[in-house]
Amino acid sequence: MKVAILTMFNGLERTYSLVNVVAEHLRMLLDNNIPVKMLVCENCPDEQRSGIFLDERIEWVKVRNTLNGKQIHWHDYSQPEGKVHDTFFEEAEAIAEDLIDKLSDVDICMMHDIHYQGWHLVHNVAVRKAQEKLPNVRFIAVTHSAPNNKAINSKWPFSARYTPMPNTIYVYPTASGIPALAKQYNVPEGKCRVINNSLDLTANFGEDVRSICKKIDLFSPDILMVYPGRLTQGKKFEKVAAFAGAIKKKTERTVKIIFCDFASMDIDPNIYKAIIRRIGCKFGLDDGDMYFTSDLGYPNGFPREGVLELFILSNLFVCPSFSESFGLTVLEAASRGNFIILNEAVPALEELGKQIGAYFMRWDARNFGYDTKENYNPSEKVYLENNADMVVNMMRENQVILSKTLVRQRYSPQWICENQLLPLLDK
């Protein structure tokens, strides 16, 4: 399958929101190894390419925008009637001939606002002419603005903005707009589809986190936990794993933990990591739910900037630490919108937690001059699972946490691609 994206962009400035939407579609296609042809206006400057537009896998094609040696100037024909300029049909014919040549080797052509925008009327008409010579090409017409009411008495070529094109599926970013979209183009709603705009949370992340995202699915888990620290038993990594296991077992949510660890002199890191994994699995996790950044190419610790970026993706931070003098990591996790659980038995964490409205649980701790040990009745398993149930309910009822989680899961490029874009291409 080869896909052409027809935009007629005459610039690639990211302040134009459609440029960003097309960039996401390009990334989705390339990530799935689908050959892509990018069709832009012949006046589109090469030097404006940045980010994904620099990917060498993209075949850039410039569509004709001259007639008789002179630049074609686009006119805004947003009204349903009127009079086109004298060279309109000659321009449309010239562009159509060019499109026939440049779309002849593709299976699908995704058009962005070509059928909708008034200043693209000449391209709208040109595509329709070209399609007559491209019987094997399927077309997808994406509209990015609120559909217009269908013009009742619109005449050609103005009626092209309200007329269906054969072998074409019409797409809108939201389901709520499908009835209006179908009405504008006079097509059944069954000929319309939804492709939501996506938000790539990692777009401005550093290479460290982006490399982690290529190795691990950080977007689909219901509960994503990040726990940074020195790999010492005082940080109680195994208690984080145990609570994560209780969440998964009790609530049947999908859970992943990223331990941003670095070695200590207290215990052999491989021995301690094996203990953490064993306890996590004992309480309900699968071994594949736990990751250590020291096993992912960062044996000396994960960069602090990367930890802060991971906190943007995560939604639950648990700190069962045996002892803390303050707990800066707590503030870092909270500032990125995580639900916070702290060890109430540690004075510094209790003080900090009360200030920020954290949820408290109790684990063994070091107080000023003495240690405390918790006895769970009837068992630690019951204690963890009871709290897991309450925490998950509280997270679900917290609108900020819920929104953050859904943006990561439901509006990620991965979800949009798998559930909306690829199924549309495969039809």
ChimeraX attribute file (.defattr): number of C-alpha atoms within 10 A of each C-alpha:
attribute: neighborCount
match mode: 1-to-1
recipient: residues
	/A:1	12
	/A:2	15
	/A:3	23
	/A:4	25
	/A:5	22
	/A:6	26
	/A:7	21
	/A:8	23
	/A:9	20
	/A:10	13
	/A:11	17
	/A:12	20
	/A:13	14
	/A:14	14
	/A:15	8
	/A:16	10
	/A:17	11
	/A:18	18
	/A:19	15
	/A:20	18
	/A:21	17
	/A:22	18
	/A:23	17
	/A:24	21
	/A:25	19
	/A:26	23
	/A:27	19
	/A:28	19
	/A:29	17
	/A:30	16
	/A:31	11
	/A:32	11
	/A:33	12
	/A:34	16
	/A:35	16
	/A:36	21
	/A:37	22
	/A:38	22
	/A:39	23
	/A:40	22
	/A:41	17
	/A:42	17
	/A:43	16
	/A:44	16
	/A:45	13
	/A:46	13
	/A:47	9
	/A:48	13
	/A:49	15
	/A:50	13
	/A:51	10
	/A:52	15
	/A:53	18
	/A:54	12
	/A:55	13
	/A:56	8
	/A:57	14
	/A:58	16
	/A:59	12
	/A:60	16
	/A:61	17
	/A:62	19
	/A:63	22
	/A:64	20
	/A:65	21
	/A:66	15
	/A:67	15
	/A:68	8
	/A:69	7
	/A:70	8
	/A:71	12
	/A:72	15
	/A:73	12
	/A:74	15
	/A:75	14
	/A:76	13
	/A:77	19
	/A:78	16
	/A:79	12
	/A:80	19
	/A:81	15
	/A:82	13
	/A:83	10
	/A:84	15
	/A:85	9
	/A:86	8
	/A:87	10
	/A:88	18
	/A:89	15
	/A:90	13
	/A:91	21
	/A:92	23
	/A:93	18
	/A:94	16
	/A:95	23
	/A:96	26
	/A:97	16
	/A:98	18
	/A:99	24
	/A:100	18
	/A:101	12
	/A:102	16
	/A:103	22
	/A:104	14
	/A:105	16
	/A:106	18
	/A:107	16
	/A:108	20
	/A:109	23
	/A:110	24
	/A:111	23
	/A:112	22
	/A:113	20
	/A:114	23
	/A:115	27
	/A:116	25
	/A:117	18
	/A:118	20
	/A:119	17
	/A:120	21
	/A:121	26
	/A:122	28
	/A:123	23
	/A:124	24
	/A:125	26
	/A:126	23
	/A:127	26
	/A:128	18
	/A:129	18
	/A:130	21
	/A:131	21
	/A:132	12
	/A:133	15
	/A:134	19
	/A:135	11
	/A:136	14
	/A:137	19
	/A:138	19
	/A:139	22
	/A:140	23
	/A:141	22
	/A:142	22
	/A:143	19
	/A:144	18
	/A:145	13
	/A:146	12
	/A:147	19
	/A:148	15
	/A:149	12
	/A:150	19
	/A:151	18
	/A:152	9
	/A:153	10
	/A:154	17
	/A:155	13
	/A:156	14
	/A:157	19
	/A:158	24
	/A:159	20
	/A:160	20
	/A:161	27
	/A:162	25
	/A:163	18
	/A:164	21
	/A:165	20
	/A:166	12
	/A:167	13
	/A:168	18
	/A:169	20
	/A:170	26
	/A:171	26
	/A:172	24
	/A:173	18
	/A:174	13
	/A:175	14
	/A:176	10
	/A:177	16
	/A:178	22
	/A:179	14
	/A:180	17
	/A:181	27
	/A:182	23
	/A:183	18
	/A:184	19
	/A:185	23
	/A:186	14
	/A:187	19
	/A:188	14
	/A:189	15
	/A:190	10
	/A:191	14
	/A:192	21
	/A:193	22
	/A:194	19
	/A:195	17
	/A:196	21
	/A:197	20
	/A:198	21
	/A:199	18
	/A:200	15
	/A:201	16
	/A:202	16
	/A:203	11
	/A:204	9
	/A:205	15
	/A:206	13
	/A:207	12
	/A:208	16
	/A:209	19
	/A:210	17
	/A:211	12
	/A:212	17
	/A:213	14
	/A:214	9
	/A:215	10
	/A:216	15
	/A:217	11
	/A:218	22
	/A:219	23
	/A:220	18
	/A:221	19
	/A:222	22
	/A:223	22
	/A:224	24
	/A:225	27
	/A:226	24
	/A:227	24
	/A:228	21
	/A:229	18
	/A:230	19
	/A:231	24
	/A:232	18
	/A:233	16
	/A:234	16
	/A:235	19
	/A:236	19
	/A:237	28
	/A:238	20
	/A:239	20
	/A:240	24
	/A:241	29
	/A:242	25
	/A:243	25
	/A:244	32
	/A:245	30
	/A:246	27
	/A:247	27
	/A:248	23
	/A:249	18
	/A:250	19
	/A:251	15
	/A:252	12
	/A:253	15
	/A:254	17
	/A:255	21
	/A:256	28
	/A:257	24
	/A:258	21
	/A:259	25
	/A:260	27
	/A:261	25
	/A:262	19
	/A:263	18
	/A:264	13
	/A:265	9
	/A:266	12
	/A:267	13
	/A:268	12
	/A:269	18
	/A:270	11
	/A:271	9
	/A:272	18
	/A:273	20
	/A:274	12
	/A:275	14
	/A:276	22
	/A:277	21
	/A:278	17
	/A:279	20
	/A:280	25
	/A:281	20
	/A:282	15
	/A:283	22
	/A:284	19
	/A:285	26
	/A:286	16
	/A:287	13
	/A:288	11
	/A:289	20
	/A:290	20
	/A:291	19
	/A:292	20
	/A:293	18
	/A:294	17
	/A:295	11
	/A:296	14
	/A:297	13
	/A:298	15
	/A:299	14
	/A:300	13
	/A:301	18
	/A:302	22
	/A:303	14
	/A:304	11
	/A:305	12
	/A:306	18
	/A:307	21
	/A:308	19
	/A:309	21
	/A:310	26
	/A:311	22
	/A:312	21
	/A:313	23
	/A:314	30
	/A:315	27
	/A:316	25
	/A:317	24
	/A:318	25
	/A:319	25
	/A:320	28
	/A:321	25
	/A:322	19
	/A:323	22
	/A:324	19
	/A:325	9
	/A:326	15
	/A:327	16
	/A:328	11
	/A:329	16
	/A:330	21
	/A:331	15
	/A:332	15
	/A:333	25
	/A:334	20
	/A:335	12
	/A:336	17
	/A:337	19
	/A:338	27
	/A:339	23
	/A:340	21
	/A:341	21
	/A:342	25
	/A:343	25
	/A:344	24
	/A:345	24
	/A:346	25
	/A:347	18
	/A:348	17
	/A:349	25
	/A:350	18
	/A:351	12
	/A:352	18
	/A:353	21
	/A:354	13
	/A:355	9
	/A:356	12
	/A:357	12
	/A:358	19
	/A:359	18
	/A:360	20
	/A:361	17
	/A:362	18
	/A:363	22
	/A:364	20
	/A:365	21
	/A:366	17
	/A:367	15
	/A:368	8
	/A:369	5
	/A:370	7
	/A:371	13
	/A:372	14
	/A:373	11
	/A:374	11
	/A:375	11
	/A:376	13
	/A:377	9
	/A:378	8
	/A:379	9
	/A:380	16
	/A:381	16
	/A:382	14
	/A:383	16
	/A:384	22
	/A:385	22
	/A:386	14
	/A:387	18
	/A:388	21
	/A:389	16
	/A:390	14
	/A:391	18
	/A:392	19
	/A:393	12
	/A:394	15
	/A:395	18
	/A:396	14
	/A:397	11
	/A:398	12
	/A:399	11
	/A:400	15
	/A:401	19
	/A:402	15
	/A:403	13
	/A:404	17
	/A:405	25
	/A:406	15
	/A:407	17
	/A:408	25
	/A:409	19
	/A:410	18
	/A:411	19
	/A:412	20
	/A:413	23
	/A:414	22
	/A:415	17
	/A:416	22
	/A:417	23
	/A:418	13
	/A:419	13
	/A:420	15
	/A:421	20
	/A:422	14
	/A:423	10
	/A:424	16
	/A:425	17
	/A:426	7
	/A:427	6
